[in-house]
């Protein structure tokens, strides 16, 4: 499932540069994750990098965007044609 950024976000921006899919951007009050681009870092890393670097643990699983690992890998393939997944 895609991740979302909760109200705990302090707008530090540490997550934005860590996203390999460029799914994170600055919103009006907090950073936001585009669920169409979020693969939970599947294809790149074994853990969600936004969560790993966030000092307040604001990124969380988004129950409105539940996806299987196979769906996340398909999204990875669509976002990065010709690139082989590593994780």
N, CA, C and O atoms as a printed pandas DataFrame, in Angstrom:
     atom_number atom_name residue_name chain_id  residue_number  x_coord  y_coord  z_coord
0              1         N          UNK        A               1    0.843   -1.173    0.000
1              2        CA          UNK        A               1    0.000    0.000    0.000
2              3         C          UNK        A               1    0.882    1.227    0.000
3              4         O          UNK        A               1    1.981    1.219    0.554
4              5         N          UNK        A               2    0.405    2.252   -0.609
5              6        CA          UNK        A               2    1.151    3.506   -0.621
6              7         C          UNK        A               2    1.218    4.068    0.794
7              8         O          UNK        A               2    0.402    3.732    1.652
8              9         N          UNK        A               3    2.180    4.907    1.012
9             10        CA          UNK        A               3    2.295    5.597    2.285
10            11         C          UNK        A               3    1.646    6.966    2.167
11            12         O          UNK        A               3    1.438    7.472    1.064
12            13         N          UNK        A               4    1.331    7.554    3.295
13            14        CA          UNK        A               4    0.857    8.934    3.354
14            15         C          UNK        A               4    1.602    9.599    4.493
15            16         O          UNK        A               4    2.182    8.923    5.342
16            17         N          UNK        A               5    1.587   10.911    4.512
17            18        CA          UNK        A               5    2.236   11.638    5.588
18            19         C          UNK        A               5    1.141   12.174    6.502
19            20         O          UNK        A               5    0.217   12.858    6.065
20            21         N          UNK        A               6    1.270   11.846    7.769
21            22        CA          UNK        A               6    0.253   12.205    8.752
22            23         C          UNK        A               6    0.453   13.632    9.257
23            24         O          UNK        A               6    1.409   14.313    8.886
24            25         N          UNK        A               7   -0.464   14.062   10.104
25            26        CA          UNK        A               7   -0.414   15.398   10.690
26            27         C          UNK        A               7    0.779   15.592   11.614
27            28         O          UNK        A               7    1.052   16.712   12.046
28            29         N          UNK        A               8    1.493   14.514   11.922
29            30        CA          UNK        A               8    2.684   14.617   12.764
30            31         C          UNK        A               8    3.826   15.326   12.029
31            32         O          UNK        A               8    4.799   15.738   12.661
32            33         N          UNK        A               9    3.719   15.472   10.712
33            34        CA          UNK        A               9    4.773   16.075    9.888
34            35         C          UNK        A               9    5.134   17.466   10.404
35            36         O          UNK        A               9    4.260   18.293   10.667
36            37         N          UNK        A              10    6.441   17.708   10.543
37            38        CA          UNK        A              10    6.934   19.012   10.979
38            39         C          UNK        A              10    7.522   19.802    9.802
39            40         O          UNK        A              10    8.174   20.827   10.004
40            41         N          UNK        A              11    7.293   19.330    8.593
41            42        CA          UNK        A              11    7.733   19.993    7.357
42            43         C          UNK        A              11    9.238   20.228    7.299
43            44         O          UNK        A              11    9.693   21.269    6.825
44            45         N          UNK        A              12   10.005   19.261    7.781
45            46        CA          UNK        A              12   11.463   19.392    7.758
46            47         C          UNK        A              12   12.032   19.093    6.371
47            48         O          UNK        A              12   13.120   19.560    6.034
48            49         N          UNK        A              13   11.302   18.317    5.567
49            50        CA          UNK        A              13   11.733   18.025    4.209
50            51         C          UNK        A              13   12.730   16.892    4.082
51            52         O          UNK        A              13   13.201   16.619    2.978
52            53         N          UNK        A              14   13.067   16.226    5.166
53            54        CA          UNK        A              14   14.076   15.162    5.090
54            55         C          UNK        A              14   13.634   14.002    4.210
55            56         O          UNK        A              14   14.478   13.308    3.644
56            57         N          UNK        A              15   12.356   13.781    4.085
57            58        CA          UNK        A              15   11.839   12.652    3.310
58            59         C          UNK        A              15   11.882   12.882    1.798
59            60         O          UNK        A              15   12.066   11.940    1.028
60            61         N          UNK        A              16   11.716   14.113    1.386
61            62        CA          UNK        A              16   11.556   14.414   -0.042
62            63         C          UNK        A              16   12.714   13.900   -0.890
63            64         O          UNK        A              16   12.498   13.256   -1.917
64            65         N          UNK        A              17   13.925   14.179   -0.468
65            66        CA          UNK        A              17   15.086   13.764   -1.266
66            67         C          UNK        A              17   15.370   12.273   -1.168
67            68         O          UNK        A              17   16.117   11.740   -1.989
68            69         N          UNK        A              18   14.800   11.589   -0.194
69            70        CA          UNK        A              18   15.042   10.162   -0.015
70            71         C          UNK        A              18   14.146    9.295   -0.894
71            72         O          UNK        A              18   14.430    8.111   -1.076
72            73         N          UNK        A              19   13.077    9.855   -1.438
73            74        CA          UNK        A              19   12.124    9.065   -2.217
74            75         C          UNK        A              19   12.671    8.759   -3.608
75            76         O          UNK        A              19   12.891    9.680   -4.395
76            77         N          UNK        A              20   12.894    7.494   -3.924
77            78        CA          UNK        A              20   13.454    7.136   -5.226
78            79         C          UNK        A              20   12.466    7.328   -6.381
79            80         O          UNK        A              20   12.865    7.326   -7.545
80            81         N          UNK        A              21   11.185    7.494   -6.064
81            82        CA          UNK        A              21   10.168    7.676   -7.089
82            83         C          UNK        A              21    9.727    9.125   -7.245
83            84         O          UNK        A              21    8.843    9.423   -8.049
84            85         N          UNK        A              22   10.337   10.029   -6.480
85            86        CA          UNK        A              22    9.953   11.438   -6.490
86            87         C          UNK        A              22    8.456   11.602   -6.221
87            88         O          UNK        A              22    7.786   12.422   -6.847
88            89         N          UNK        A              23    7.948   10.807   -5.279
89            90        CA          UNK        A              23    6.527   10.821   -4.941
90            91         C          UNK        A              23    6.191   11.832   -3.851
91            92         O          UNK        A              23    5.016   12.100   -3.596
92            93         N          UNK        A              24    7.206   12.394   -3.208
93            94        CA          UNK        A              24    6.983   13.295   -2.081
94            95         C          UNK        A              24    7.231   14.738   -2.515
95            96         O          UNK        A              24    8.234   15.052   -3.156
96            97         N          UNK        A              25    6.290   15.602   -2.148
97            98        CA          UNK        A              25    6.437   17.022   -2.447
98            99         C          UNK        A              25    5.881   17.845   -1.295
99           100         O          UNK        A              25    5.154   17.341   -0.439
100          101         N          UNK        A              26    6.240   19.114   -1.297
101          102        CA          UNK        A              26    5.779   20.011   -0.248
102          103         C          UNK        A              26    4.337   20.399   -0.526
103          104         O          UNK        A              26    4.012   20.895   -1.604
104          105         N          UNK        A              27    3.479   20.169    0.455
105          106        CA          UNK        A              27    2.084   20.554    0.345
106          107         C          UNK        A              27    1.853   21.901    0.998
107          108         O          UNK        A              27    2.808   22.607    1.320
108          109         N          UNK        A              28    0.595   22.265    1.198
109          110        CA          UNK        A              28    0.273   23.558    1.808
110          111         C          UNK        A              28    0.785   23.662    3.244
111          112         O          UNK        A              28    1.379   24.671    3.624
112          113         N          UNK        A              29    0.554   22.615    4.039
113          114        CA          UNK        A              29    0.960   22.666    5.445
114          115         C          UNK        A              29    1.980   21.595    5.806
115          116         O          UNK        A              29    2.788   21.790    6.714
116          117         N          UNK        A              30    1.950   20.473    5.109
117          118        CA          UNK        A              30    2.890   19.387    5.357
118          119         C          UNK        A              30    3.320   18.810    4.013
119          120         O          UNK        A              30    2.786   19.176    2.965
120          121         N          UNK        A              31    4.271   17.925    4.060
121          122        CA          UNK        A              31    4.661   17.224    2.839
122          123         C          UNK        A              31    3.586   16.193    2.501
123          124         O          UNK        A              31    2.873   15.721    3.386
124          125         N          UNK        A              32    3.474   15.849    1.229
125          126        CA          UNK        A              32    2.466   14.893    0.768
126          127         C          UNK        A              32    3.132   13.842   -0.113
127          128         O          UNK        A              32    4.166   14.088   -0.735
128          129         N          UNK        A              33    2.512   12.666   -0.148
129          130        CA          UNK        A              33    2.994   11.569   -0.989
130          131         C          UNK        A              33    1.955   11.289   -2.061
131          132         O          UNK        A              33    0.776   11.107   -1.756
132          133         N          UNK        A              34    2.387   11.254   -3.310
133          134        CA          UNK        A              34    1.510   10.920   -4.426
134          135         C          UNK        A              34    1.360    9.398   -4.454
135          136         O          UNK        A              34    2.328    8.697   -4.748
136          137         N          UNK        A              35    0.165    8.871   -4.155
137          138        CA          UNK        A              35    0.002    7.415   -4.104
138          139         C          UNK        A              35    0.227    6.738   -5.454
139          140         O          UNK        A              35    0.517    5.542   -5.499
140          141         N          UNK        A              36    0.100    7.471   -6.539
141          142        CA          UNK        A              36    0.340    6.890   -7.865
142          143         C          UNK        A              36    1.824    6.621   -8.098
143          144         O          UNK        A              36    2.181    5.822   -8.963
144          145         N          UNK        A              37    2.683    7.280   -7.335
145          146        CA          UNK        A              37    4.128    7.099   -7.485
146          147         C          UNK        A              37    4.763    6.320   -6.340
147          148         O          UNK        A              37    5.893    5.851   -6.473
148          149         N          UNK        A              38    4.066    6.171   -5.224
149          150        CA          UNK        A              38    4.641    5.503   -4.057
150          151         C          UNK        A              38    4.602    3.983   -4.228
151          152         O          UNK        A              38    3.543    3.393   -4.442
152          153         N          UNK        A              39    5.774    3.370   -4.128
153          154        CA          UNK        A              39    5.879    1.908   -4.189
154          155         C          UNK        A              39    6.360    1.343   -2.860
155          156         O          UNK        A              39    6.778    0.187   -2.791
156          157         N          UNK        A              40    6.304    2.154   -1.800
157          158        CA          UNK        A              40    6.855    1.766   -0.497
158          159         C          UNK        A              40    8.329    1.415   -0.625
159          160         O          UNK        A              40    8.858    0.638    0.171
160          161         N          UNK        A              41    8.982    1.976   -1.605
161          162        CA          UNK        A              41   10.391    1.739   -1.931
162          163         C          UNK        A              41   10.646    0.329   -2.463
163          164         O          UNK        A              41   11.800   -0.063   -2.637
164          165         N          UNK        A              42    9.585   -0.438   -2.725
165          166        CA          UNK        A              42    9.743   -1.757   -3.351
166          167         C          UNK        A              42   10.432   -1.546   -4.701
167          168         O          UNK        A              42   10.052   -0.671   -5.479
168          169         N          UNK        A              43   11.432   -2.348   -4.954
169          170        CA          UNK        A              43   12.224   -2.218   -6.164
170          171         C          UNK        A              43   13.553   -1.522   -5.905
171          172         O          UNK        A              43   14.507   -1.679   -6.668
172          173         N          UNK        A              44   13.607   -0.753   -4.825
173          174        CA          UNK        A              44   14.822   -0.027   -4.472
174          175         C          UNK        A              44   15.410   -0.465   -3.135
175          176         O          UNK        A              44   16.603   -0.752   -3.040
176          177         N          UNK        A              45   14.564   -0.515   -2.098
177          178        CA          UNK        A              45   15.021   -0.783   -0.740
178          179         C          UNK        A              45   14.092   -1.771   -0.051
179          180         O          UNK        A              45   12.970   -2.002   -0.503
180          181         N          UNK        A              46   14.558   -2.343    1.030
181          182        CA          UNK        A              46   13.728   -3.284    1.785
182          183         C          UNK        A              46   12.881   -2.582    2.846
183          184         O          UNK        A              46   12.013   -3.205    3.457
184          185         N          UNK        A              47   13.125   -1.298    3.065
185          186        CA          UNK        A              47   12.332   -0.512    4.008
186          187         C          UNK        A              47   11.924    0.806    3.348
187          188         O          UNK        A              47   12.520    1.227    2.357
188          189         N          UNK        A              48   10.924    1.435    3.900
189          190        CA          UNK        A              48   10.432    2.698    3.372
190          191         C          UNK        A              48   11.375    3.814    3.823
191          192         O          UNK        A              48   11.479    4.111    5.014
192          193         N          UNK        A              49   12.049    4.418    2.870
193          194        CA          UNK        A              49   13.072    5.407    3.188
194          195         C          UNK        A              49   12.503    6.666    3.827
195          196         O          UNK        A              49   13.162    7.266    4.676
196          197         N          UNK        A              50   11.311    7.079    3.450
197          198        CA          UNK        A              50   10.716    8.266    4.061
198          199         C          UNK        A              50   10.513    8.046    5.557
199          200         O          UNK        A              50   10.768    8.938    6.366
200          201         N          UNK        A              51   10.059    6.868    5.908
201          202        CA          UNK        A              51    9.853    6.541    7.321
202          203         C          UNK        A              51   11.186    6.476    8.063
203          204         O          UNK        A              51   11.299    6.947    9.195
204          205         N          UNK        A              52   12.186    5.893    7.421
205          206        CA          UNK        A              52   13.498    5.722    8.050
206          207         C          UNK        A              52   14.144    7.053    8.420
207          208         O          UNK        A              52   14.806    7.144    9.453
208          209         N          UNK        A              53   13.966    8.085    7.599
209          210        CA          UNK        A              53   14.636    9.363    7.850
210          211         C          UNK        A              53   13.775   10.369    8.611
211          212         O          UNK        A              53   14.285   11.396    9.058
212          213         N          UNK        A              54   12.502   10.098    8.763
213          214        CA          UNK        A              54   11.598   11.055    9.408
214          215         C          UNK        A              54   11.841   11.105   10.920
215          216         O          UNK        A              54   11.778   10.073   11.588
216          217         N          UNK        A              55   12.119   12.298   11.464
217          218        CA          UNK        A              55   12.381   12.402   12.902
218          219         C          UNK        A              55   11.140   12.241   13.777
219          220         O          UNK        A              55   11.262   12.037   14.985
220          221         N          UNK        A              56    9.941   12.330   13.182
221          222        CA          UNK        A              56    8.704   12.224   13.975
222          223         C          UNK        A              56    7.810   11.070   13.527
223          224         O          UNK        A              56    6.665   10.963   13.964
224          225         N          UNK        A              57    8.330   10.210   12.658
225          226        CA          UNK        A              57    7.595    9.039   12.158
226          227         C          UNK        A              57    6.251    9.419   11.530
227          228         O          UNK        A              57    5.244    8.745   11.748
228          229         N          UNK        A              58    6.244   10.509   10.743
229          230        CA          UNK        A              58    5.013   10.974   10.109
230          231         C          UNK        A              58    4.540   10.087    8.950
231          232         O          UNK        A              58    3.330    9.926    8.793
232          233         N          UNK        A              59    5.422    9.504    8.132
233          234        CA          UNK        A              59    4.925    8.618    7.070
234          235         C          UNK        A              59    4.324    7.342    7.661
235          236         O          UNK        A              59    4.886    6.731    8.570
236          237         N          UNK        A              60    3.177    6.963    7.124
237          238        CA          UNK        A              60    2.482    5.767    7.606
238          239         C          UNK        A              60    1.769    5.099    6.440
239          240         O          UNK        A              60    1.486    5.735    5.425
240          241         N          UNK        A              61    1.486    3.820    6.595
241          242        CA          UNK        A              61    0.739    3.089    5.571
242          243         C          UNK        A              61   -0.624    3.747    5.381
243          244         O          UNK        A              61   -1.270    4.153    6.346
244          245         N          UNK        A              62   -1.046    3.846    4.136
245          246        CA          UNK        A              62   -2.315    4.485    3.792
246          247         C          UNK        A              62   -3.353    3.408    3.498
247          248         O          UNK        A              62   -3.307    2.791    2.434
248          249         N          UNK        A              63   -4.284    3.170    4.413
249          250        CA          UNK        A              63   -5.276    2.115    4.203
250          251         C          UNK        A              63   -6.201    2.371    3.017
251          252         O          UNK        A              63   -6.907    1.463    2.580
252          253         N          UNK        A              64   -6.205    3.581    2.499
253          254        CA          UNK        A              64   -7.024    3.899    1.324
254          255         C          UNK        A              64   -6.337    3.466    0.029
255          256         O          UNK        A              64   -6.948    3.499   -1.039
256          257         N          UNK        A              65   -5.073    3.063    0.121
257          258        CA          UNK        A              65   -4.304    2.662   -1.062
258          259         C          UNK        A              65   -3.577    1.344   -0.825
259          260         O          UNK        A              65   -2.348    1.291   -0.869
260          261         N          UNK        A              66   -4.327    0.296   -0.577
261          262        CA          UNK        A              66   -3.759   -1.023   -0.311
262          263         C          UNK        A              66   -3.330   -1.668   -1.622
263          264         O          UNK        A              66   -4.109   -1.753   -2.571
264          265         N          UNK        A              67   -2.065   -2.127   -1.662
265          266        CA          UNK        A              67   -1.529   -2.794   -2.845
266          267         C          UNK        A              67   -0.668   -3.975   -2.415
267          268         O          UNK        A              67    0.008   -3.924   -1.388
268          269         N          UNK        A              68   -0.700   -5.028   -3.205
269          270        CA          UNK        A              68    0.147   -6.192   -2.940
270          271         C          UNK        A              68    1.570   -5.893   -3.406
271          272         O          UNK        A              68    1.808   -4.918   -4.119
272          273         N          UNK        A              69    2.501   -6.732   -3.001
273          274        CA          UNK        A              69    3.889   -6.580   -3.462
274          275         C          UNK        A              69    3.953   -6.660   -4.989
275          276         O          UNK        A              69    4.721   -5.931   -5.616
276          277         N          UNK        A              70    3.160   -7.532   -5.579
277          278        CA          UNK        A              70    3.137   -7.663   -7.037
278          279         C          UNK        A              70    2.654   -6.371   -7.688
279          280         O          UNK        A              70    3.194   -5.953   -8.711
280          281         N          UNK        A              71    1.651   -5.743   -7.107
281          282        CA          UNK        A              71    1.152   -4.470   -7.641
282          283         C          UNK        A              71    2.202   -3.371   -7.489
283          284         O          UNK        A              71    2.375   -2.541   -8.381
284          285         N          UNK        A              72    2.894   -3.372   -6.362
285          286        CA          UNK        A              72    3.947   -2.377   -6.160
286          287         C          UNK        A              72    5.094   -2.584   -7.140
287          288         O          UNK        A              72    5.660   -1.612   -7.641
288          289         N          UNK        A              73    5.444   -3.832   -7.420
289          290        CA          UNK        A              73    6.484   -4.113   -8.413
290          291         C          UNK        A              73    6.047   -3.692   -9.810
291          292         O          UNK        A              73    6.859   -3.201  -10.593
292          293         N          UNK        A              74    4.776   -3.880  -10.125
293          294        CA          UNK        A              74    4.249   -3.440  -11.423
294          295         C          UNK        A              74    4.312   -1.917  -11.529
295          296         O          UNK        A              74    4.648   -1.379  -12.584
296          297         N          UNK        A              75    3.994   -1.232  -10.453
297          298        CA          UNK        A              75    4.076    0.228  -10.438
298          299         C          UNK        A              75    5.527    0.668  -10.604
299          300         O          UNK        A              75    5.812    1.612  -11.342
300          301         N          UNK        A              76    6.452   -0.020   -9.913
301          302        CA          UNK        A              76    7.881    0.253  -10.055
302          303         C          UNK        A              76    8.293    0.121  -11.522
303          304         O          UNK        A              76    8.981    0.989  -12.060
304          305         N          UNK        A              77    7.868   -0.968  -12.165
305          306        CA          UNK        A              77    8.224   -1.209  -13.566
306          307         C          UNK        A              77    7.670   -0.114  -14.476
307          308         O          UNK        A              77    8.340    0.304  -15.420
308          309         N          UNK        A              78    6.462    0.347  -14.202
309          310        CA          UNK        A              78    5.864    1.412  -15.010
310          311         C          UNK        A              78    6.580    2.751  -14.807
311          312         O          UNK        A              78    6.736    3.530  -15.748
312          313         N          UNK        A              79    7.012    3.009  -13.574
313          314        CA          UNK        A              79    7.702    4.259  -13.280
314          315         C          UNK        A              79    9.155    4.266  -13.753
315          316         O          UNK        A              79    9.716    5.325  -14.031
316          317         N          UNK        A              80    9.764    3.073  -13.845
317          318        CA          UNK        A              80   11.181    2.957  -14.181
318          319         C          UNK        A              80   11.386    1.892  -15.263
319          320         O          UNK        A              80   11.990    0.854  -14.992
320          321         N          UNK        A              81   10.892    2.131  -16.483
321          322        CA          UNK        A              81   11.010    1.129  -17.550
322          323         C          UNK        A              81   12.465    0.708  -17.781
323          324         O          UNK        A              81   13.362    1.547  -17.873
324          325         N          UNK        A              82   12.673   -0.578  -17.871
325          326        CA          UNK        A              82   13.997   -1.125  -18.141
326          327         C          UNK        A              82   14.873   -1.298  -16.911
327          328         O          UNK        A              82   15.935   -1.915  -17.000
328          329         N          UNK        A              83   14.458   -0.771  -15.765
329          330        CA          UNK        A              83   15.246   -0.907  -14.543
330          331         C          UNK        A              83   14.831   -2.179  -13.817
331          332         O          UNK        A              83   13.641   -2.464  -13.680
332          333         N          UNK        A              84   15.806   -2.934  -13.360
333          334        CA          UNK        A              84   15.539   -4.155  -12.612
334          335         C          UNK        A              84   15.390   -3.842  -11.129
335          336         O          UNK        A              84   16.209   -3.107  -10.577
336          337         N          UNK        A              85   14.371   -4.379  -10.471
337          338        CA          UNK        A              85   14.226   -4.150   -9.025
338          339         C          UNK        A              85   15.364   -4.802   -8.250
339          340         O          UNK        A              85   15.850   -5.869   -8.625
340          341         N          UNK        A              86   15.782   -4.156   -7.175
341          342        CA          UNK        A              86   16.872   -4.689   -6.357
342          343         C          UNK        A              86   16.382   -5.157   -4.987
343          344         O          UNK        A              86   17.091   -5.888   -4.295
344          345         N          UNK        A              87   15.210   -4.755   -4.601
345          346        CA          UNK        A              87   14.709   -5.164   -3.276
346          347         C          UNK        A              87   13.255   -5.568   -3.374
347          348         O          UNK        A              87   12.650   -5.943   -2.370
